[in-house]
Amino acid sequence: MSWASIITVAASAALGILGWGSPALGWAQGTAILMPVLWASARSRWTAGLVVMAYTTAASRGLIPGIAEFFGTNLAHGLALWLAAGLFTGLAGLACWHRSPAVRVLLLPVMLLALIVPPAGLVGWAHPVTAAGWLFPGSGWLGLVATVGLAMLLAWKRPLIHAAAAFVPLLAVGAMFTAPVEIPSGWSGHNTHFHFGVGSSAQRDPMEEIRRHWSMQSLVATDDTGPVHVLPETVGGTWNSQASAEWQRLLADLPGHTVLMGAYEPTTGNEYNTALVEVTAEGSRIAYRQRTPIPVGMWRPWDDASAVPQWLEQKGTVTVAGQRAAILVCYEALLVWPVLHSIQEQPELLVSIASTWWAPESIHRSQRHAMQSWARLFEIPLVEAYNR
């Protein structure tokens, strides 16, 4: 491999670190659109694959310690799964490359699409088009197209340093004129700090779940910001009639209030859905079931104790508390297709919930910045609730 190729791959990794999970402000995520520009500049198929793999593995670097913490294993386990996920995306970059520079530019949208749809799309988080909300805030679907067009334009322009010089002022202007993400009136997202599930000392302990409910009920009872309360992913534990009755008793003293809470919905055998439960004084219902559980961590098709994907059965936007809300549960916020699937159903607001007690800060920042970018792009109010 030539020095030029090594520098290109290293630059792609640097973009992954800067754009995803770094302490920099969210607008740094806008630099992600330069990754396909580097891909188009690659002079060999193998270099092109390494450019994509270096970017995605650098962006997902938090998986190495995070997986070890989640499963209660060692770093080697995390390293193996991290590299496997990066390999999938690298193969997409390798397959789409062409020896002709002009054809590579034309194939750039195909490469980006390959990172959105399965199989690579199942691990294709940190997607470059997430930059759209930081580059073209408020422009909606047109901004998404413009972001891909910008990448093609920068890839066409030679040399790369001139392309970068044209890009930096655009990013600066986008950051300056981006309004803060609006929080829906009457909605309140509650952050919690519970450790439970695989790799934690709590596991799925019924008494531990009851204590969590008591703690969350105290949060809701003392909050006066609005009648709709959003709680993080799976903090409700295994949802059942007893949990529903406890919350209904609380809400009977809070007329007009609604609680939206992440929980497990048991299905056949040991399988389950990761769900969003809507609770009022009158009763409770499963309002949403996660479409894309994280592979290996939750969705394990070889294991009886697996989350069930709801790719085709579940709509991305549902009516909760009287409003049409696009629901993104944890891993879904890091992918592109669940977000776009939800937004094309014309929601009134975005709801993002996650339970990432096991993850380093880089993963949490990546989720938040991605959701803020989509909210800015489509000018949709956003409410978030995280269990850290």
N, C-alpha and C positions, 0 to 999 in steps of 0.2 A: 504494500500500500504506500502511495506517495505521501510526501509531507502535506501537500494540498488536501488530500483526502482525509488525513488524520486531523488537520485543522478544521475541516468541514464537519466531521463527526463530533469533535470536541465542542465546536460552536453550537451544534444542535443540542448537546447535553447541557450546555450553559443556558440555553433558552428554556429548557425544561425546568431547570433549577430556579431561574429568575421568574418565570411566568407562573409557576405552580408551587404554592406553599412557602414562598420566601417571605421574610418579614416586610418586603416592599409593599407599597399600597397596591390595591386591587388592579389599578390600571396597568401595572407591569405585565399582567396577563395578556395585554394587547400585543406584546412582543411574540406571542406564540405563533402568529401568522407568518413569521419569518422561517419557521421550520420547513414548510413546503417549498419555500424559495431555496433553502439549502439543499433539499431533496432534488430539485430540478437542476441544481448546479453540479450534482454528483457525476463523475466521469465514468463510473462503472455501476453495474447492477448491484454488486455486493456493497459498494459504498453507499448506494441509495438505501438499501435495506438497513445498514448500520446507522445511517442518519436518523431514520424513523425510530429504530430500536433505542438508540442513545437518548433521543428526546423523551420517549415514553417511560423508559426506565429511570431517567433522571427526575422526571416529573412525579413518578410514583415511588420515589426512594423511601418514603415513610412506610411502605409495605414491609420492608425487611424487619424492623423491630416490631411493627404493628402486628404482623401475622404471628410472630413468636409469642407476643403478649396475648393475642386473642385465643390461640390454641394451647397456650401454656407449654410451648416447646422451646427449641433453641433457635438461634439465628440462622442455622443452615436450612431449616425448614422454610423460613421466610425468604431466604436468598433463592432457593430453588423455585418457589412459586412466583417470585418477582421476575426472575429471568424467563420463566415460561410465558408469563403474560407479555413481556417485552418481545419475545420471539414471535408471537402471533402478529403483533403490529409490524415488526420488522419484515416479516414475510409479505405483508400487504405492500409495503414500500418497494420491496425487491421485485414483486410480480408486476407492478405498474410501470417500472422504469423502461425507457427506450433509449437506444443509442443516439438518436437524433435530438439535439437540444430543442428544436422547434416542436417536435412531437411531444417531448416531455412536458413542455408548457401546456400543450393541449390536453395531456393526460393528467395534469395536476388535479383538476376537479374529480377525476375518476379515483385517484389515490385517496383524496379526502373522503369520498363516498365510501371507499372500501374500509376506511377506519370508523365509519358510522354504523354500517350494517353488519350483522353476524356473518362469519364467526369472529372476525377481528373486532367488530363493534361491541362484542360482549366484554372485551377488556380494553376497548379503545377510549379510555378516559384521557383527560388532558387534551382534548381535540383542539386543533388550531382554530377552528371556526368559532370557538367560544370567545375569541378576541373581539367578535363583532360588536358586542355591547359596549366595549371600551373605545372602539374606533368610530362607530356610527350610532351613538345613542339615539333612541327614539325613532329609528328608521325601519324597524320591523323586518319583514321578509326581504325587503329591498336591501337593507343593510347587510343581511346574510349573503345575498348575491354579490353585493359590492365588496365584501370581505374576500370572497373567493376570487373575484375579478382583480382586486388589489394584489393578491398573492401572485396571480398570473402575470400582472403587469410588472411587478418587481422581479419575477423570475425571468421575464423577457429582457429586461434592461441589463446591460452590461457596462462596466463591471459591477460586481455585487456591492462594492463600497458606494457607488452612485445610487443604487437602489436603497441602501440603508439611509443615505443622506436625505432621500425623498420621503422615507417612511417616518423618521423620527419627528419632524414637525407635525405630521398628521396625528401621531399618537399624543403629542403634547396638547394639541388643540382639542382632541377628543376628551382627554383627561380634564382640561380646564372647563369645558362646557357641559360636563356630565353632572346632572342634578342628582342629589342624594336619592337613594331608593325609598319610595314612599311606603310607609307602614299603614296597612288598612285601618280605617277608623273603627274603633270598637273591638279590634282583635288584639290579643296579647299572646306573645310567644314566651313560654317559661323554660329557662334552661335548668337542668338538673345535674347532679354529680353522683350517680349511682354506678357501681361496678357489679355486673352480673353476666351470666351466660358462660359459654365455653372459655376456659382459661382464667376465670375469676373465682374467688372463694365462695361467692354466693350461689353460683350455678342457677338452676331453676328451683329455688327453695320456696315453698308456699308461704312460710312465715316471713321470709325476706320480701316477697311480693306484697304481702299485707302491710309491712312497714313502709314500703315505697308508696303505696296508696295513701297511707296516713300522711306522709310527708307532702305528697302532691296535693292532697285535699287542703292542707294548711296553706300551701301556696295560692291555690285558687280562692279560698275563702278570704284571704287578706289582700287580694289584688283588686284595685278599683279602676283599672284602666279600660275595661270594656267587658261586654257580656260573653265574648267568645274567647275561650282559653285553649291554646294549643300546647300540647306536651310532647316530648320527644318520642322517637322510635322505640318500640318494644318495652317502654318503662312500665306499661300496664301488665306485663307478664302474660300468663295464659288467661285469656278472657273467658269469664264464665258468669253465671247468673248471680253468684255471690258478689263479685266485683261490681257488676252492674247495679245491684240493689244498694250497695254502700254509696256509690256515687249519686244515685237517684235521691237518696235521703239527704245528701249534702245539697244538691241542686234544688230540692224542694224549698230550702230556705233562701235560695238565690233566684227569684223569679226571672225568667227570660234568659238565663245563662245557659251556655252550651260548652261542653268540654270535648275537644278532639284529642285523642290519645293513641299513641302507638302501642300495639299489643300483638301477642301471638294468637292466631285462630287455629285450634286443632282441626285436622281433617281426618282422613282415613289412616289407620295405623299410627305411626309416629310422625307422619308428615304434618306440615303446618303451613299456614299463610302468615306472612308479615303484614299486618293490617293496620288501618286507621279506624278507630272506633269513634262514633259520634254518640255522646251521652247527653240527655236532657232529663228534667224531672219526670218526664213521661215514660222514658225507656231508653234503650240503647240499640245500636245497629252497627254492622260492619259497613262503613261507607266506602272503603277502598282497600284493595289487596295489591301488594307490591308486584309490579310487572316483572322486574328484573332483580331478583336476589343476587347478592355477590357470589360469583362462581367459587366453588370449593369451600368458602367460608360458610355459606348458608345453602346454596343450591348444590346438592351432591347427588346426581341422578343414580349413582351406584349404591347409595346408602338409604335405608328405610327412614332414617331420621333426617329428612331434608325439607327445606322450604320448597314450595311449589311455585314455579314461574307462572305468571298470568299474562303472557305476552299478547294473546289474542282475545282473551275473555274480558279483560279489564279496560275500561275507558280511562284515559289519562286525566279527564276533567269530570268532577262529580259535584253535585249540589250538597253543600254542608252549611248549616247555620243560615240557610236562605240565600247563599251566594254560590256561584259557579267557581270552584277552586281547582286549579291544576295541582295535583298532589305528587310530590317527588320524595320518595323515601330513601334516604342515605345514598347508596351506590348509584341510584338513578340520577342524582344531581350531578354526577361526574361524567355521565354519558351524554351523547347528543340526541339519539333517537327518542328516548323517553320524554325529553323536554319538548322536542318539536312535535311529537305525537300529541302531547298535552296542549300545546299552544295552538295547534291548528283547530282545536275544538273551542277556541275563543273563550278562555276563562276570564273571570273578573279579577282574580288574584292568584298568586303563586303561594303554595304552602310547602316548605321544605323542613323535614324532620329527620334527625339522625341520632344514632347512639354510637359515638366513637370514643368511648372511654379508653379503649385499647390502643388508639392510634396516636402517633406523635402530632405535634401542632401543625406540621406541614400538610397533612391530609385534611385537617379541620379547616385550615385557611383555604385550601384548594376548593373545598365544597362551597364555602361561603362566597368566595370571589366568583366562582362559576355561576352561582345563583344570582348574585348581584349583577353580573354581566347580562344574563338573560332578562332579568327584570328591567334593566336600563334599555336594552335593545328594543323590547316590545312595550315599554312603558306600562308595565303591569305591577301593581302593588305586591310587596313580598312580606310574608311573615315567616319567621324561622324559630325552631325550637331544637336545642341540642343537648344531649346528655354527655357531658365531658367528665 
